[in-house]
Amino acid sequence: MKVVDLGEMEVVTATQANPSRAAAHILALENRVDDLEEENRLLKDRLIAKPSTVTQSEYDDLCRRYQMEVNSNLPF
């Protein structure tokens, strides 16, 4: 499992309260973030191969969704 650095006290407190729930939530978040990172990689590949196929708003939307996913789904 990846380590999420949110400050040692927050991680310890949350995992002591309900370790299996915290672990499951972190794993689900990692999977969603991995999906967004893959989408970002594909978008960058398109940008390199044929820049005219990627709009600024499309890229901005992906960045916004990534930030929202990370910020809104932290279990702590």
C-alpha positions as CSV (number, residue, x, y, z in Angstrom):
1,M,0.0,0.0,0.0
2,K,1.2,3.5,-0.8
3,V,2.0,5.8,2.1
4,V,-0.1,9.0,2.1
5,D,1.8,11.7,4.0
6,L,-0.9,13.8,5.8
7,G,1.0,14.2,9.0
8,E,1.8,11.4,11.3
9,M,-0.7,12.3,14.0
10,E,-3.7,12.3,11.6
11,V,-2.8,9.0,10.0
12,V,-2.2,7.3,13.4
13,T,-5.5,8.7,14.8
14,A,-7.6,7.6,11.9
15,T,-6.1,4.2,11.6
16,Q,-6.5,3.5,15.3
17,A,-10.1,4.4,15.2
18,N,-11.0,2.0,12.4
19,P,-7.9,0.5,10.7
20,S,-9.8,-1.6,8.1
21,R,-12.1,1.2,7.1
22,A,-9.2,3.6,6.8
23,A,-7.2,1.1,4.7
24,A,-10.1,0.4,2.4
25,H,-10.8,4.1,1.9
26,I,-7.2,4.8,1.1
27,L,-7.1,1.9,-1.4
28,A,-10.3,3.1,-3.1
29,L,-8.8,6.7,-3.3
30,E,-5.6,5.3,-4.7
31,N,-7.5,3.4,-7.4
32,R,-9.5,6.5,-8.4
33,V,-6.4,8.7,-8.5
34,D,-4.6,6.0,-10.5
35,D,-7.5,6.1,-13.0
36,L,-7.2,9.9,-13.3
37,E,-3.4,9.7,-13.6
38,E,-3.9,7.2,-16.5
39,E,-6.4,9.6,-18.1
40,N,-3.9,12.4,-17.7
41,R,-1.1,10.3,-19.3
42,L,-3.3,9.5,-22.3
43,L,-4.3,13.2,-22.6
44,K,-0.6,14.2,-22.6
45,D,0.2,11.5,-25.2
46,R,-2.5,13.0,-27.4
47,L,-1.1,16.5,-26.8
48,I,2.4,15.3,-27.8
49,A,1.2,13.4,-30.9
50,K,-1.3,15.9,-32.2
51,P,-1.6,19.1,-30.1
52,S,-4.7,20.3,-32.0
53,T,-6.8,17.5,-30.6
54,V,-6.5,18.6,-27.0
55,T,-8.3,21.8,-25.8
56,Q,-7.2,23.8,-22.8
57,S,-10.6,23.3,-21.2
58,E,-10.3,19.6,-21.6
59,Y,-6.9,19.6,-19.8
60,D,-8.2,22.1,-17.1
61,D,-11.2,19.8,-16.5
62,L,-9.0,16.8,-15.9
63,C,-6.7,18.8,-13.5
64,R,-9.8,20.1,-11.6
65,R,-11.3,16.6,-11.3
66,Y,-8.0,15.2,-10.1
67,Q,-7.7,17.9,-7.4
68,M,-11.4,17.4,-6.4
69,E,-10.9,13.6,-6.1
70,V,-7.9,14.0,-3.9
71,N,-9.2,16.8,-1.7
72,S,-12.8,15.5,-1.2
73,N,-12.0,11.9,-0.5
74,L,-9.4,12.0,2.2
75,P,-10.6,9.9,5.0
76,F,-9.1,12.0,7.8
